[in-house]
Structure formats: structure tokens, C-alpha cells
Amino acid sequence: MDDFIAARSQMAMSLAFHIVFSCVGMVMPFMMAIAHYKYLTTKKEIYKGLTKAWSKGVAILFATGAVSGTMLSFELGLLFPKFMEHAGPIFGMPFSLEGTAFFIEAIALGFFLYGWDKFNKWFHWICGVIVGISGLASGILVVAANAWMNSPTGFDFVNGEYLNIDPIKAMFNDAWFSQALHMTIAAFCATGFAVAGLHAYLILKGKNVNFHKEAFKISAVMAIVAALLAPLSGDVSAKSVAERQPIKLAAMEAHFKTEKSAAFVLGGIPDEENMKLDYALKIPGVLSFLVHSDFNTEVKGLEEFPRDEWPPVAIVHYAFQIMIAFGMLMMAIAVIFLIAHFFKKDWLSKRWFYKMFMIATPFGYIALEAGWTVTEVGRQPWIIYGIMRTVDSITPMPGIQYSFYIFTFVFITLSIILVFLMNRQIQMVAKLYDTEDPNYKPEKH
């Protein structure tokens, strides 16, 4: 493994791992706050137990995310020093603000975890809401920095120098809104389905059923709403990509030839050498409509761009197809949920209904990881789109592959510890959180 591939592989692995915790930090506190609000307004102890159970899960994932996030910040500087040398002064503001949001989140989470029966009940609840808001802000600010890499603004690039830097313009670049919107909705969708699926599994096991049903209701509703909104935010994001990075759009669809009434494709195997897509289902005119709101408009193909600026077409296309496929599956589940809720209430007690959500547990995160693959791999060969190539940003230090192996070991270890801790939390539901269970023993504060 050469140093270039090792550095990219390490960064890819770190981001794939960390994004899970980022999404949990953006979404789980809101579920926790909803359960807490239900406890404050209904006085039902089951909601108090659920709030405490979720808050402990948030704390575990927050701590793990802090470790992986800190590692990521060091990796950027160590693996891609040329990039940080030039980009740091331009897009450093969102990272600085993200650090502030992170500390606010940590303080608010501490208040929430240890504030039971010590603070005013509504101040305590507001602390939980602040955890969610600051987590959401952290995610959006990091996405703004990433969006700058896809749509670099806020400076003048003259003779290889970055002049007239405007950090505000860089942060609010042309891509930040569409990326932040789609990422936020995707985070709610992924985390909602993951939590709903976990509680659906525990319902099927027949233990603490009422407790897990209340948890399932909150998380499933959040997942369903997000799954139905995701195609709308995806449309906004795709139109933005078509305008700013037409080559990425062409790779997503493996669209080799410039043509009018361009087809939207499902599936297919890209053949880059012969510039064609085999075995795909093509829907004529739909790509033109999705991009330009006109079935007959021309859509640029990869043939319009120099070969050395093409991203890896197969990877981008397959990742895009995976994202679309799992997004559609989650939309179908959302429709079934709505039919069950409004017209077929007997479905809500059927085992197949909970099995459906249990099977869908990883769907959101698979779609999320695939979507980020499209975003990052689709920008290649650029680390700053149109300005700096990734190969020119890498560290000259040798032996990066060993760093990759070490970080891989660290992340695997963190994953094992995380699974152990989360499993222990689930096992403690009967003793610490479900007041209806005969083994329940309230926590001492």
C-alpha cells in the first residue's frame, strides 16, 4: 500500500466511523428531550426511565465520538499538511465554532446527567434540549467546512496564492445549505431507524415490552418523517451538485454522453473504457427534469471533461445507487407505517410489523455512508475542488500505512468497547429504567 492510498484509506475509515457518532449526537438528544417532556407533562414513570436510559446511551456515544473526532482533527493536519496550510485560514471558522458548540454540548450533557432532582425541572429539560441543539450545530458547522471543499469561495486564487480571504463567505459557501439540509435529515432518518429497529427487536424478545414500545413510538415517528423528507432534500442537493460539480453528477449516474432528455438510471455496470453503462434500467428524460425541471434539457456527460479529472466512476455510481435503493426502502416502510397508523391499526401489534423495522435497523446508516462516499469520492481528484489535487496535499513523510494499521486497530477496539457498553445498558433496562419490571431498583442520586 503506497502512502497516498494509505492516507486516503485512513481518512475514509476515520470518517466512516465518526459519522455514526456525529449523527447520534445530532439526533438522540432530541429523542431524549421528547421522552423527558412526556414525563414532565404526564408524570408517567416509564418516560422518566426511558429518558435516563437514552441519556446514558448518549453519554457513552458522546465520549466515543469525542475520541474519534479528536483523532480526525489531528489526522487532517498530519496526513494532509499542504491542504491545511492553505485551507486552514480560510475555512477554520466553522471548525472553531464547532469546538465551541462541542463544549456547550458537553457542559449541558453533564448538567442533564447529574441534574435529576437537583435543578428546576424545566431548566433540567432545557439542558437536554441544549445538548441536541449544540450537537446539531456541531454537525452543520463541520458540514459547512466540507461543503467549502466542494464549493471553494471566500478567497482569490492568484499565482498559486490564496489572497483576500473572507472566512464568513467561505463558511456560507454555495454548497453549505444543500449539504447541511440533506445531512441533517439523513441523520434523523438513520438514527431514527437504528433506534426504532433496536427497540423493535427487544419488543419481539418479549422483555419490558411496554417500555420498548414507548421508545419505539418516539424513534419510529422521527424516522418516518425524516424518510419522507429525505427525497426532497436530496433533490435540492442534486440540483446544487448539477450546478457546481456537473462532473460529479455525471459520475453518479454514469452518464458518459452529453444528451438532451437524459435518462435517470437504476442499477447498471459502468464501462469507463468504452464510455457506456451496461444492464441499467433507464427512465428517459427524468434526469433532465430532476436537474433542470425540464424533460428536454441537455445534461453534460463525462465526455465533456478531461479524463484526468474524472472521479472513480464505478465507486461513485454504485454508492449513489446504494443510497437511492435504501432510501426508497425506508420510504416504503414509512408509507406502511402511515397506513398502519391511520387505517390498519391492527398492523401495529403484528410481529411482522416489528420485524420490518428490525431488519431496517442499518438501512439509514448504509444510505448515509453511501451518500458520503458519493460526496467525497465524487470530488476526486480534488481535495479543494478545481484548486488543489488530493495527491498534492499529502504528507511527504513515509510509512503512512503503519499509521493506517494502528488507527484501524484503535477503531476496532473502540467498536468492541462500545458494543459491550451498549449491550450492558440494554441488559440494565429491567433493573434501572423500567418501573413496571419486578426487578426494578431506582438509581440513587
C-alpha positions in Angstrom: 0.0 0.0 0.0 1.6 3.3 -1.1 1.4 6.4 1.2 -1.3 8.1 -0.9 -3.7 5.2 -0.7 -2.9 4.7 2.9 -3.6 8.3 3.8 -6.9 8.3 2.0 -7.9 4.9 3.4 -7.2 6.1 7.0 -9.2 9.2 6.5 -12.1 7.3 4.9 -12.1 4.8 7.7 -12.0 7.5 10.4 -14.8 9.5 8.8 -17.0 6.4 8.3 -16.6 5.5 11.9 -17.0 9.1 13.3 -20.1 9.9 11.2 -22.1 7.4 13.2 -21.4 9.2 16.5 -21.9 12.6 14.9 -25.4 11.6 13.8 -26.3 10.1 17.2 -25.1 13.3 18.8 -27.3 15.3 16.5 -30.5 13.3 16.9 -30.6 11.2 20.1 -30.7 14.2 22.5 -34.0 15.3 20.8 -35.5 11.8 21.4 -34.3 12.1 25.0 -35.9 15.5 25.3 -39.2 14.3 23.8 -39.3 11.4 26.3 -38.4 13.8 29.2 -41.1 16.3 28.1 -43.7 13.4 28.1 -42.6 12.6 31.7 -42.9 16.2 32.8 -46.4 16.6 31.3 -47.9 13.1 32.1 -45.9 12.2 35.3 -45.6 8.6 33.9 -42.5 7.0 35.3 -42.0 4.9 32.2 -41.0 8.1 30.4 -38.5 9.1 33.1 -36.9 5.7 32.8 -36.7 6.0 29.1 -35.2 9.4 29.3 -32.5 8.1 31.7 -31.8 5.1 29.6 -31.4 7.1 26.4 -29.3 9.8 28.2 -26.8 7.1 29.3 -26.6 5.9 25.8 -26.0 9.4 24.5 -23.2 9.8 27.1 -21.4 6.6 26.0 -21.6 7.6 22.3 -20.7 11.2 23.1 -17.5 10.0 24.8 -16.6 7.6 21.9 -17.3 10.4 19.4 -15.1 12.8 21.3 -12.2 10.3 20.9 -12.8 9.7 17.2 -13.4 13.4 16.5 -10.1 14.4 18.2 -8.3 11.8 16.2 -9.8 13.2 13.0 -8.7 16.7 13.7 -5.1 15.5 14.1 -5.3 13.4 11.0 -6.2 16.3 8.8 -3.0 18.1 9.8 -0.7 15.1 9.8 -1.9 13.4 6.6 -2.7 16.4 4.5 -0.4 19.2 5.7 -0.4 21.1 2.4 -4.2 21.3 2.4 -4.3 22.6 6.0 -1.5 25.1 5.4 -3.6 26.8 2.7 -7.2 25.9 3.7 -6.9 26.4 7.5 -7.0 30.2 7.4 -9.9 30.2 5.0 -12.3 27.6 6.4 -11.0 27.5 10.0 -14.0 29.5 11.3 -16.6 26.7 11.2 -14.1 24.3 13.0 -13.6 26.9 15.7 -17.3 27.4 16.2 -17.8 23.6 16.2 -15.4 23.4 19.1 -17.4 25.9 21.0 -20.6 24.0 20.2 -18.9 20.8 21.4 -18.0 22.3 24.8 -21.5 23.7 25.2 -22.9 20.2 24.4 -20.5 18.6 27.0 -21.5 21.1 29.7 -25.2 20.7 29.0 -24.9 16.9 29.0 -23.2 17.0 32.3 -25.9 19.2 33.8 -28.6 16.8 32.4 -27.0 13.6 33.6 -26.4 14.8 37.1 -29.2 17.3 37.5 -32.1 14.9 38.3 -33.9 16.2 41.4 -31.3 18.9 41.8 -32.4 21.6 39.2 -35.7 23.1 38.4 -37.5 20.5 36.3 -37.8 22.8 33.2 -34.3 24.1 33.5 -33.2 20.4 33.6 -35.3 19.7 30.5 -33.8 22.8 28.7 -30.3 21.4 29.4 -31.3 18.3 27.4 -32.6 20.4 24.5 -29.4 22.4 24.5 -27.5 19.1 24.1 -29.5 18.4 21.0 -29.2 22.0 19.6 -25.4 22.2 20.2 -25.0 18.7 18.7 -27.0 19.7 15.6 -24.9 22.9 15.3 -21.7 20.9 15.5 -22.8 18.7 12.7 -23.9 21.6 10.5 -20.7 23.5 11.1 -18.5 20.6 10.1 -20.6 20.0 7.0 -20.1 23.7 6.1 -16.4 23.1 6.2 -16.7 20.1 4.0 -19.1 22.0 1.6 -16.3 24.6 1.2 -14.1 21.8 -0.2 -16.8 21.1 -2.8 -17.5 24.8 -3.5 -14.4 26.8 -2.5 -15.2 30.5 -2.1 -14.1 33.4 0.2 -10.7 34.0 -1.4 -8.9 34.9 -4.6 -6.5 32.3 -6.0 -3.7 34.3 -7.8 -0.5 32.7 -9.0 -0.8 29.8 -6.5 -1.5 32.2 -3.6 -4.7 32.5 -1.5 -5.5 36.2 -1.2 -8.3 38.4 0.1 -9.6 35.8 2.5 -13.2 36.2 3.7 -14.0 33.5 6.3 -17.7 34.3 6.5 -18.1 33.9 2.8 -16.1 30.7 2.9 -18.3 29.3 5.7 -21.6 30.2 3.9 -20.4 28.9 0.6 -22.8 27.9 -2.2 -22.9 24.2 -1.1 -23.3 24.6 2.7 -27.1 24.9 2.8 -28.0 22.0 0.5 -25.4 19.7 2.1 -26.4 20.7 5.7 -30.1 20.2 5.0 -29.6 16.8 3.4 -27.1 15.7 6.1 -29.4 16.8 8.9 -32.5 14.9 7.5 -30.3 11.9 6.8 -29.0 11.9 10.4 -32.5 11.9 11.8 -33.6 9.2 9.4 -30.6 6.9 10.1 -30.6 7.3 13.8 -34.4 7.1 14.0 -34.4 3.8 12.1 -31.5 2.4 14.1 -33.1 3.2 17.4 -36.6 2.0 16.3 -35.1 -1.2 14.9 -33.2 -1.9 18.2 -36.4 -1.4 20.3 -38.4 -3.5 17.8 -36.0 -6.3 18.3 -36.4 -6.1 22.1 -40.2 -6.0 21.7 -40.0 -9.2 19.7 -37.9 -10.8 22.5 -40.9 -10.1 24.9 -38.9 -8.3 27.6 -40.0 -5.0 29.1 -42.4 -4.7 26.2 -44.3 -1.5 27.3 -41.0 0.3 27.9 -39.7 -0.6 24.5 -43.0 0.2 22.8 -42.9 3.8 24.1 -39.3 4.1 22.9 -40.3 2.6 19.5 -43.1 5.1 19.0 -40.9 8.1 19.5 -38.0 6.9 17.4 -40.2 5.4 14.6 -42.1 8.7 14.1 -38.9 10.6 13.9 -37.5 8.1 11.3 -40.7 8.1 9.2 -40.9 11.9 9.0 -37.2 12.1 8.0 -37.6 9.3 5.5 -40.4 11.2 3.7 -38.4 14.5 3.7 -35.1 12.9 2.6 -36.1 12.8 -1.2 -37.0 16.5 -1.1 -33.6 17.5 0.5 -31.9 15.1 -1.9 -33.5 16.8 -4.8 -32.2 20.2 -3.5 -28.7 18.7 -3.1 -28.7 17.1 -6.5 -29.7 20.3 -8.2 -26.9 22.1 -6.3 -24.3 19.4 -7.4 -25.5 19.7 -11.0 -24.8 23.4 -11.0 -21.5 23.4 -9.1 -20.0 20.0 -9.9 -21.5 18.6 -13.2 -18.8 16.0 -13.4 -19.8 14.5 -10.1 -23.4 14.3 -11.2 -22.3 12.6 -14.4 -20.3 10.1 -12.3 -23.3 9.5 -10.0 -25.4 8.5 -13.0 -22.6 7.0 -15.0 -23.7 9.5 -17.7 -21.0 9.4 -20.3 -22.6 11.1 -23.3 -23.9 14.7 -23.3 -27.6 14.5 -24.4 -31.0 16.1 -24.2 -33.8 14.3 -22.5 -31.2 12.5 -20.4 -32.4 9.3 -18.7 -32.3 8.6 -14.9 -30.7 5.2 -14.5 -31.3 2.5 -11.9 -28.5 -0.1 -11.5 -26.1 -0.8 -14.3 -22.4 -1.6 -14.6 -20.2 1.3 -15.8 -17.7 0.6 -18.6 -15.3 3.6 -18.5 -13.1 2.3 -21.3 -15.9 2.2 -23.8 -17.9 5.0 -22.1 -21.1 3.1 -21.6 -23.4 1.8 -18.9 -24.4 -1.9 -19.2 -27.5 -3.6 -17.8 -29.2 -0.4 -16.5 -32.9 0.4 -16.3 -33.2 3.8 -17.9 -36.1 6.2 -17.5 -35.9 8.7 -20.4 -36.0 12.4 -19.6 -36.1 12.1 -15.8 -32.5 13.1 -15.2 -33.0 16.3 -17.2 -36.2 17.0 -15.3 -34.6 16.4 -11.9 -31.6 18.6 -12.7 -33.3 21.4 -14.7 -37.1 20.9 -14.2 -37.4 20.3 -17.9 -37.6 16.9 -19.6 -35.8 18.1 -22.7 -32.8 20.0 -21.3 -29.3 18.9 -22.1 -27.2 17.2 -19.3 -23.5 17.2 -19.7 -21.8 13.8 -19.8 -18.3 12.7 -18.7 -17.1 13.1 -22.2 -17.1 16.9 -21.7 -14.4 16.7 -19.1 -10.7 15.7 -19.2 -10.0 12.1 -18.3 -7.6 13.1 -15.6 -10.4 15.0 -13.8 -12.8 12.1 -13.7 -13.6 10.7 -10.3 -13.7 6.8 -9.9 -16.9 6.4 -11.8 -17.8 2.9 -10.7 -17.4 3.7 -7.0 -19.4 6.9 -7.2 -22.2 5.3 -9.3 -22.5 2.2 -7.1 -22.5 4.3 -3.9 -25.2 6.5 -5.4 -27.3 3.5 -6.3 -27.0 2.0 -2.8 -28.1 5.3 -1.3 -31.1 5.5 -3.6 -32.1 1.9 -3.0 -32.0 2.1 0.8 -33.7 5.5 0.7 -36.6 4.0 -1.3 -36.8 1.1 1.1 -37.1 3.4 4.0 -39.7 5.5 2.2 -41.7 2.3 1.6 -41.5 1.4 5.3 -42.7 5.0 6.1 -45.7 4.5 3.9 -46.6 1.2 5.5 -46.2 2.9 8.9 -48.6 5.6 7.9 -51.2 3.1 6.6 -50.9 1.2 9.8 -51.3 4.3 12.0 -54.3 5.8 10.2 -56.1 2.9 8.5 -54.9 -0.5 9.7 -54.2 -0.1 13.4 -54.2 -3.9 13.9 -50.9 -4.0 12.0 -49.2 -2.1 14.9 -49.4 -5.2 17.0 -48.3 -7.7 14.4 -44.9 -9.4 14.7 -44.1 -8.8 11.0 -44.5 -5.0 11.6 -41.7 -5.0 14.2 -39.6 -7.5 12.2 -39.8 -5.0 9.3 -38.3 -2.3 11.5 -35.8 -4.7 13.0 -34.5 -5.6 9.5 -34.3 -1.9 8.6 -32.1 -1.1 11.6 -28.9 -0.5 9.5 -30.7 0.9 6.4 -30.3 4.6 7.3 -26.6 4.3 8.1 -25.9 2.3 5.0 -27.5 5.0 2.9 -25.7 7.7 4.9 -22.3 6.1 4.4 -23.0 5.6 0.7 -24.1 9.2 0.4 -20.8 10.5 2.0 -18.9 8.2 -0.4 -20.6 9.9 -3.3 -19.7 13.3 -1.8 -16.1 12.6 -1.1 -15.1 10.2 -3.9 -17.1 12.2 -6.4 -14.9 15.2 -5.7 -11.8 13.4 -6.6 -9.1 14.0 -7.8 -9.5 17.3 -6.0 -9.3 17.9 -2.2 -10.3 21.6 -2.9 -12.5 21.4 -6.0 -10.8 22.9 -9.0 -7.9 24.3 -6.9 -5.8 21.7 -5.2 -5.5 18.0 -6.1 -5.5 15.4 -3.3 -2.2 14.0 -4.4 -0.6 17.4 -3.9 -1.8 17.8 -0.4 -0.4 14.6 1.1 2.4 14.5 3.7 5.9 13.7 2.4 6.6 11.6 5.4 7.0 7.8 4.6 5.3 4.9 6.4 1.8 6.2 6.4 0.5 2.6 6.0 1.6 1.8 9.6 -0.4 4.7 10.9 -3.4 3.3 9.0 -2.9 -0.1 10.6 -2.6 1.4 14.1 -5.7 3.6 13.6 -7.6 0.6 12.3 -6.7 -1.3 15.4 -7.8 1.7 17.6 -11.2 1.9 15.9 -11.8 -1.8 16.1 -11.0 -1.7 19.8 -13.4 1.3 20.3 -16.1 -0.6 18.4 -15.8 -3.6 20.7 -15.8 -1.5 23.8 -18.8 0.4 22.5 -20.8 -2.8 21.7 -20.0 -4.1 25.2 -21.1 -0.9 27.0 -24.3 -0.5 24.9 -25.2 -4.2 25.5 -24.8 -3.7 29.2 -27.1 -0.7 29.1 -29.8 -2.8 27.4 -29.4 -5.5 30.0 -29.9 -2.9 32.7 -33.3 -1.7 31.4 -35.2 -4.1 33.8 -33.2 -3.2 36.9 -32.7 0.6 36.4 -35.2 2.1 33.9 -38.4 0.1 33.6 -40.6 0.8 36.7 -43.1 -1.9 35.6 -40.5 -4.6 35.9 -40.4 -6.6 39.2 -36.6 -6.4 39.3 -36.6 -2.6 39.1 -34.5 -0.8 41.7 -34.3 3.1 41.3 -30.9 4.7 40.9 -29.5 6.6 43.9 -28.6 10.2 43.1 
